């Protein structure tokens, strides 16, 4: 019961994203469903896990297609709530750290807007090289928990697959920057990402808003020395850049490298060697701090930071936390099911095998609006699922003892000295759900809303709440 009251404290702050109170309570129903459902078979799983009446399926379907929920506003309110009320926000130089990355979401529907042929760069033999699906991008916030950090999801969106106008020249980098600034973090932040985002289109918008990027560079990257002072009286334009340097050559002088204990989380007794160089990077025309690192197991890599005040060890340790978003993706797919939406567009022209982007500039306004409506439904499902997972991470990092005490099950790898995973939080919430439905306490209105729509004739553990 106490765990659900902690959950309610986070959920009740999201009221401003809904234009109607009834929409807000349907969103709460979906948030509860994401937290406690045992299967992830679309909207119908919410009906089963809460024992709702069959007619609620249409209500939930209408909820995801309704403009009464503003997904962008939900992301802003959720981000502001976490930054304000979470006591363990991970900060560097006083700035919160956001982690961004892309995700290929497999979808086989031939009548799903935005589905296209995607290439997967992963070296895992469990993933095919090419899939049909949605190309998504997501942003998480690093927060402190017991014995380490966790990635708390903030927002996610589909950023490829549909082209409404040929004049739209935005790339994935432009859309990622827009999504990050749309979270409304006025104080600035540090954006942590892989080498794909080490680009002019990503860095310049960040710098213009007082933010910084920490990333990795490809092995063929180059930089320039600072230009020599101009000679007095010499004609012509002063030189902007000095000599060109291939960054991989930073490894060629072992005597210039420093040895130190690895700052990467989870590594003890591991020694790394590194070399720091502040050089001009031509894509943005300013000095950038480069760190060439030799790890005894992971090999060589070249890291970069647009913040010249950060030390090499801070950059290495910070980039090591980028993998936290990969763990978050795994939980989102297999525990929460935030990306497992199944909405079809009946009037859509079926996709061809291995189809690419869907160009709609010659389609009718009615057809284009129908596609927009369906994509908006996907976005609402994604955003509510991301918030549901974020609340689980918030509970795991702010009330870990309460989660473990409410777990009520057995786990071979359980370690109560560390923050529980989203799976453990979900099992704890599921274990305490009947007690919550019998006496909602501060969430009495939500319990009444669910109770009026429950089918107690069906065999369910929630009969106790009758």
Secondary structure, 3 states (H helix, E strand, C coil): CHHHHHHHHHHHHHHHHECCHHHHHHHHHHHHHHHHCCCCCCCHHHHHHHCECCCHHHHHHHHHCCCCECHHHHHHHHHHHHHHHCCCECEECCEEEEEEEEEEEECCCCCCCCCEEEECCCCCCCCCCEEEEEEEEEEEEEEEECCEEEEEEEEEEECCCEECCCCCCCCHHHHHHHHHHCCCCCCCEEEECCHHHCCHHHHHHHHHCCCEEEEEECCCCEEEEECCCCCCCCCCCCCCEEEEEEHHHHHHCHHHCEEEECCCCCCCCCEEEEEEEEEEECCCCEEEEEEEEEECCCEEEEEEECCCCCCHHHHHHHHHHHHHHHHHHHHHHHHHCCCCCCCCCCCCCCCCCCCCCEECCCCCHHHHHHHHHHHHHHHHHHHHHHHHHHHHHHHHHHCHHHHHHHHCCCCCCCCCCCCCCHHHHHHHHHHHHHHHHHCCHHHHHHHHHHHCCECCCCCCHHHHHC
